[in-house]
Amino acid sequence: MDRIKGFDPFYSKDSKVLVLGSFPSVKSREQGFYYGNARNAFWRILSTFFNETTPLSLDDKKDFLLRNKIALWDVVSECEIVSSRDDTIKNFNLADINFLLQNAPIEYILVNGGKAYELFLKGFSHVAVPYEKVPSTSPANARRNDKEWYGALRRAFTRA
């Protein structure tokens, strides 16, 4: 099985909230940017929270993130994975989250999904920035409750 490299972090000098996923899905890797599967609830949840139109194009997504001071990255920077299945991630390298925390004024971290949270705790539970787990926005997560996301976003942006 080939090792696949994930994306570089997306952030600016103004990013206040970091959303960490596990690893880019096949659809995201095809598009070259985070949360590329149209069935993933990520962009809909965030745009609803900010009372904005859901961004569709890559430029609109990046503009949305910059305007709302959101950084994106994944806990895993490189791994072996079958399709988009988090449960198959193996032989992985963790991203250098400390690099991002040193280069952006991140005040809160939202960890998107169980696998991302499990791996985050293994490598980064010591970070001084407050963090919390939110339900995966993946279409594979049928039990997702958007209200949990809205509450976490309120906590994140109240602080940020």
C-alpha positions, 0 to 999 in steps of 0.5 A: 500500500502506498503512503499518501501525503495530506495537505499543508495547513490552511491558515493566515496570520489572523486565524483564531480557530483551528479545525483538525480533521483526521486525513483528507478523503478521496474526494478532497484529495481529488479536489486538492482541498479540505472537505471536498465531498459535497455530502460532507456537512462541514461547509454547510454547518459553518456557513449556517453558523455564520449566516452565510451562503455555503461556499462552493468554489475553492476560492469561495471556501478559502475566502470564507475561512480567511474572513472568519479566521478559521484554519484547517489542517489534519492530525495525520500528515502522511499515512497508508489508508484504504479509500477514505476510511479512518479505521484503516489509517496506519503507518502514519506521521502526525502533523506538526501542530506546534508549528501552526500554533507558533505561526498563527494566533490560534485560541481554540481547536475543534477536532473533527471526529473520533479518529482525529481526536484519538490521534490528537490526544496521542500527540498533542494533549499537552497543547496549551490551547483549549480543544474539544472533540466535535462529531465527524462531519463525514457522510459516514457519520449518520449519528452526527448532531449539528447542534453539538457543532453549533455549541462548539463553534459558539464556545470557540468564537466567544473565546477567539 
